[in-house]
Amino acid sequence: MKARIINTQEEVEVQPYFNEGMFAGFADVSGRLRPGMVVYKPSDLEFIDRPAPLEPIVDWSAFRREVARAAMLGILAGRQTHQGTQETAEYAVQFADELIKQLKRTEI
């Protein structure tokens, strides 16, 4: 990514360096320092084309299955007498759907 050194206004190409949020110019893929490489503090740089942070990708369908499965186990473990299998399964899916609804409502 491109950055400008605040003190000198020089534009440099930097990459994250694997040491407490620092950035290194001319970093190789392994993140090791090479001869001539300079390590910068983030406060010393002004980022020109910093990529936007990635949005978390949630597979709601897979999450729904896992929550419904966990709800089903909880329902079956906590009852002395059971409803029919179809009713119990529908109840577990309702729990999953409500949890997803609440999570999506509070998502930033």
C-alpha positions as CSV (number, residue, x, y, z in Angstrom):
1,M,0.0,0.0,0.0
2,K,1.1,3.5,-0.6
3,A,1.9,5.9,2.2
4,R,3.5,9.3,2.7
5,I,6.1,9.9,5.3
6,I,4.7,12.8,7.3
7,N,8.1,14.4,8.1
8,T,9.5,14.3,4.6
9,Q,6.4,14.1,2.4
10,E,8.1,11.2,0.5
11,E,5.8,8.6,-0.9
12,V,6.8,5.0,-0.1
13,E,5.3,1.6,-0.7
14,V,4.8,-0.2,2.6
15,Q,3.4,-3.5,3.9
16,P,2.3,-4.5,7.4
17,Y,5.3,-5.7,9.4
18,F,4.7,-8.5,11.9
19,N,5.7,-6.5,14.9
20,E,3.2,-4.6,17.0
21,G,1.3,-2.8,14.2
22,M,4.4,-1.4,12.5
23,F,4.8,-1.0,8.7
24,A,7.9,-1.8,6.7
25,G,9.1,-0.4,3.4
26,F,10.2,-3.1,0.9
27,A,8.9,-6.0,3.0
28,D,9.1,-9.4,1.6
29,V,6.3,-12.0,1.9
30,S,7.7,-13.5,5.0
31,G,7.7,-10.2,6.8
32,R,11.5,-10.4,7.5
33,L,13.6,-7.3,7.4
34,R,15.9,-7.2,4.4
35,P,19.0,-5.0,4.0
36,G,17.9,-1.4,3.4
37,M,14.4,-2.0,4.7
38,V,12.9,0.7,6.9
39,V,10.3,0.1,9.6
40,Y,7.8,2.9,10.3
41,K,5.4,3.6,13.1
42,P,1.8,4.1,11.9
43,S,1.8,7.6,13.4
44,D,4.7,8.5,11.0
45,L,2.7,7.6,7.9
46,E,-0.2,9.1,6.1
47,F,-1.9,6.3,4.1
48,I,-2.7,7.2,0.5
49,D,-4.5,4.1,-0.8
50,R,-5.2,2.0,2.2
51,P,-7.6,-0.8,1.3
52,A,-11.0,-0.7,3.0
53,P,-11.3,-3.2,5.9
54,L,-12.9,-6.5,4.9
55,E,-16.5,-7.1,5.9
56,P,-17.0,-10.3,7.8
57,I,-18.7,-12.9,5.7
58,V,-21.3,-14.9,7.5
59,D,-22.8,-18.0,6.0
60,W,-26.2,-17.6,7.6
61,S,-27.4,-20.9,6.2
62,A,-24.6,-22.9,7.9
63,F,-25.0,-20.9,11.1
64,R,-28.7,-21.6,11.1
65,R,-28.1,-25.3,10.8
66,E,-25.6,-25.3,13.6
67,V,-27.8,-23.3,15.9
68,A,-30.9,-25.4,15.2
69,R,-28.8,-28.6,15.9
70,A,-27.6,-27.1,19.2
71,A,-31.2,-26.0,20.1
72,M,-32.5,-29.5,19.3
73,L,-29.9,-31.1,21.6
74,G,-30.9,-28.7,24.3
75,I,-34.6,-29.3,23.8
76,L,-34.2,-33.1,23.9
77,A,-31.8,-33.0,26.9
78,G,-34.2,-30.9,29.0
79,R,-37.5,-32.7,28.6
80,Q,-38.9,-35.7,30.4
81,T,-41.6,-36.2,27.8
82,H,-41.1,-35.2,24.2
83,Q,-43.4,-33.7,21.7
84,G,-43.5,-35.3,18.3
85,T,-40.3,-35.2,16.2
86,Q,-41.6,-32.8,13.7
87,E,-42.8,-30.3,16.4
88,T,-39.5,-30.5,18.2
89,A,-37.5,-29.9,15.0
90,E,-39.7,-26.9,14.1
91,Y,-39.2,-25.5,17.6
92,A,-35.4,-25.8,17.2
93,V,-35.5,-24.0,13.8
94,Q,-37.6,-21.3,15.3
95,F,-34.9,-20.7,18.0
96,A,-32.3,-20.5,15.3
97,D,-34.3,-18.1,13.2
98,E,-34.9,-15.8,16.1
99,L,-31.3,-15.8,17.1
100,I,-30.3,-14.9,13.5
101,K,-32.9,-12.1,13.5
102,Q,-31.5,-10.6,16.7
103,L,-27.9,-10.9,15.5
104,K,-28.7,-9.2,12.2
105,R,-30.5,-6.4,14.0
106,T,-27.5,-5.6,16.1
107,E,-24.9,-6.0,13.3
108,I,-22.8,-2.9,12.7
